[in-house]
Amino acid sequence: MISDMSFSLREGELCGLLGPNGSGKSTLLRTILDIGPSWSGSVRICGLDSAALGRLERARKVSFLPQEYNIASRLTVRETVLLGRHPHRPPWQGDSEEDLEIAAECMAMTGVESLSGRSFAELSGGERRLVMLASALAQQPKLLLLDEPGSSLDFRHAVDLWVLLDRLAAAGLTILASTHELNTAARFLDSVLLLEGGVCRAFGTPAEVCTPELLGSVFGVALEVRPDGGGGILVIPAVGGSS
Amino acid sequence: MKPLSRPGLWLLLTALLLAGAALSLAVGPVRDPSGWLILRLRLPRVALAMLAGSSLAVSGCVLQSLLRNELATPYTLGISAGAGLAAGTLILLQSALPGIVFMIAGSAGALVAAAAVWGLARAGGGGDVRILLAGSTVNLVGASLLMLIEFYSPSSRLVEIVRWMMGDLSAVDATAPLFLVPFVLAGMIVVALRTGTLNQLSMGDELAATRGVRVSLESNLLLAAASLMAGGVVGAVGPVGFVGLIVPHAMRRLAGSDYRILVPASAMGGMILLLLADVISRVVASPAEIPIGVVMSLAGGPFFLALLLRDARGGRP
């Protein structure tokens, strides 16, 4: 359940969605996509009222990486990535040269091109996340919504992921990503939206939002926030435990 | 096993289909040098086997995508039980009816059963496991009601019902394929226009919705199409098991899992399988014929188990 929420992201902004488990991060992403529980209010995408957009028009502007999908799918990696082309063609039509080129590009971006012939069901959890990200990118959206994109990724792939998201944002893609990996993500984020109990507790730059007081009060644990020497921050538990 | 190339796949399936149809036309206890009798008797049967095989196989494909479960078939969802109950009731009341009445009753029964399963599962909070459980429940209730009908049937009707429940291509008249065509055609058109949607739904409803799929509408349409086809077939020839399970499973090995290829490949595979099963039903106890439903159950069960064992050895899920 989320309430009383208002915020806007500019074109090319990379925003992190933070909050404890059950704080409404996934619900907020579903509300923007209009696939969650009923709600009131309005969402504007590229200046247009989302409710007035057709379902396919909205799918051409917004794509989503959910936490859950059919992990037993026997589609190949390439076929899975090509599913992202659905809003751009009739549902019975085959893959055009353009579709194949876009899918190849997206697989290369996420580093899964070597897996293209493998069955999705045979991949590791981390590989599946990257394939699903490639599929979301193949939708060629203006706004990319990611629900914990780094979960199941090892350290190297998690860093690669945020570098890629940073590059995509620099190229003009607006990204809203829920995450618990603040230490990895913070140096790449332009802004942070902090949720608690379905309410926005803070929205601003990482430096403004990621303070020990604010994070400590929202997460219910005493935290220290230190500069990491590279433009990011390190959030570590303070000695002593709960706040 | 790596899927075949597209030209190789269509060439193989076309060759097998032609061979199966030729075999089905050529083999049987009746010898007729003029060929007229054979064409009059066997051609409708070949057509019926092809219509029934493709319908059951494509119904299986559709249900497996909707439920994201390769074990889903018109049987597991209670669709065949609904069709069987409706057609069985009709036999009890009046068996001397035109074949199309049984097909309409079968489709209506299938649609009611599918709606009941879908509705029960949704009312219980949705979820693929709930749908399978609801399907099993409707299946059991349908089978029990059919047994109750049998219990109160006069012996002459009882023989008819039991014979029909074995699944039999020989027991229907020559016009049956013509009557079945509208059911199959309507269902096939609905599915053929939505093969890409089946791919989306196979990954999950939520993801499909974000890609512009009207999940509820499309799922209901596809479920209705699968019920219409499977129900029409059950009404026409009685229950014929395993087609919706074996064919999509085998075709995934040959054609891959992309429904844009899997659906037409399964349609052809279903035709081939029922043509061959029909030939077997005519030759194993010649000059007598055994019901095709019995052949499919006796041959299909071990064949499917063998496929599963081979998959397990190959490490496939």
Interface residues (C-beta under 8 A of the other chain):
Chain A: R30 L33 I35 G54 R55 L56 R58 A59 R60 V62 S63 F64 P66 E68 Y69 N70 A72 S73 R74 L75 T76 E79 T80 L83 G84 H86 P87 R89 P90 P91 W92 Q93 G94 S119 A121 Q139
Chain B: R68 A192 L193 R194 T195 G196 T197 N199 Q200 S202 M203 G204 E206 L207 A209 T210 R211 G212 V213 R214 R252 G256 S257 D258 R260 P317
